[in-house]
């Protein structure tokens, strides 16, 4: 009899025949096991379980899948609960940077945020100058409106970047794109 859990560390799911065997009387039939399907009124064994492939299939009702799917169906529970009942860990956290790298990322984010704030202050002053110039009678209002619209567009882009730099969930993605971001900030 095979152990309830695989010896292969990459495949940590419980033995499908062990789990299904708790609900269904299985009989060996060559390389597979067969039994009455618990998902419909089965009179002759139509459920097939293959331990090597770690799958089950019913030729009567069409139900099939892996050990998690079987527990979901038989217990009428969602995926995460089925995994918990099978003692499977489904949460795999993203790798986090080491402390030194994290400090480097935080310093970069703060420095870049400061540069963006300086650029926003300059852009704000230019927008204010445009608003004053627009009120003058002898100015080209179309040109001023075009310049002002471009300044407002740059303001919005930089403001969004600054918000993202101060969001711990996004800053790692920005760190990976830092060269492009630094180029954009320098142009501002």
N, C-alpha and C positions, 0 to 999 in steps of 0.2 A: 504494500500500500504506500502511495506517495505521501510525503508530508503535506500538511495543510498549506505551507508556504514554499515558494520556489527557492532553490538554492542560488539562483542567478540574481545578484543584487540589482541588476537593471530591470528585472521583472519581479516586482514585489507584490503583485496581486496574489490573493489566496488561490489555492487550487480550485478550479471551476467545478471539478467533479466532487470535491469535498463540500463546497457550498451548496450546489444543486442537490447533492445527496442528502442534505438535511431536510429538503422539502419533497424530494421525489425518490422513489425506490429505483435506483439505476442498476442495470445489468450490463456486464461487459459484452461487447459484440465486436470482436476483432480489436482494432485500435481505438474504437469509440465505445461510448456507453449509451444505452437507450433506456427510455422510460416513458411513462404516461405524462403527457404535457399538462402542467397545472393551469394553463391559461385558457383551456377550452375543455369541453366534455370529451375526453379522449378514451376510446375503448380499446384501441391497440396502440402499442408504443410508437409514437411518432416523433418524440423528442430525442434528438441526437446531441451528444456532448463529446467534444473532441478536446482532450487534455493538452495535446501537443500544440494545437492552434489556440487554445484557451477560449473557445467559442461554443455556443449552443445554437441549435436551430430546430424548430418544429416544422415538420413537413405537412402538418395538418392545418395550423393556423398562421404559419409564417413568422411567428415570433422568433427572434434570434439576437445574438450579440455576445458581449463578453460577460464576465462575472458581475460587473457593476450594473449592467443593463438588466441582468436576471434579478438582482436584488431590488432594483428600482421597480420592475414590473410586479414581482411577487409580493412585495411589501407595499406597493403603491406609494412610493416616497420619491423625493427629488434626488438628483445626482449627488449633491454634497452629503445628504443624510445617508445615502447608500454607501458612499465612501467611508463615512464615519463608522457605520456598522461593520464595515469590512476592515476597519482600522487602517485605512489608507490616508496618507497625508497628501491633500491636493493643493495646498498652498506652497508656492515656490517663490520666495521673495527675490526681487531683483538684487543682483550683487551691488553692494554699496562700496563707495570708495574708502580707502584707508584714511585714517585721521589726517595725515599730512596732505594727502591729495584733497580731502574735503576742505581743509583750511585754505588751500591754494584756490579752490573753486569759489569759496566764500569771499576771499580777498578780491579775486577777479570780478565777481558779481558786484561787490560794493564799489570798487574803483570804476567799473563800467557804468554803474548807476550814477555815480557822482559826475562822470563825464556827460552822461545823458542829461542830467539836471542842469549842468552848465549850458549845454546846447539848447535846452528848452527855454532857459532864461533869455539867451540871445535871440532865439526865434520869437519869443514873446515880445521882446523889445522891438523887433522888426515889424511884427504884426501891428503893434501900437503906432509905430511911425507910419505904416501904410494907412491906418485909420485916420490919422491926422492929415496926411497928404491927400487923401480922398476928398477931404472937406475944402481943399484949396481950389479956387476957381480956375486957375491956369494949369492944372495937371491933367495928364492922360488917364482918365478913370479906368479905362479898359485895361491898360497896362498894369495899373496898381491892383486892380481886382485879380488879374492873372497871377501876379507876384504873391499877393495875399493868399490866394487859394493854394498855391504851391507851398507856402510857409505853413498853412494850416494842415495840409496833407503830411508834411514832414513832422509837424508837431504830433499828430495822431500816431504816426508810426513809432516815433521815439517814445512817446508816452506808453504805448502798448509794450514795447521792449522793456521799459523800466518796470512796469507792473510785473512782467514775467521774471525779470531778474530778482524781484523780491518775493517770488513764489517758489518755495522749496521743492514743489513737485515738478516744476518746469526747468529749474536752473541747470540740472544735469544735461538736459537736451540742448540748452543754449550753450553750455560749456563745450559740447562737441562741435558747435558751429561758431565758436568764438572768433575765428579769423574773419568770417564774413560780417559778424556783428561789429567787430572792432573797425573794419573798413567803413561800414555804414555810419558808425558814430563819428569817425574822423571826417567824413564828408559833410556832416551836419553843421 
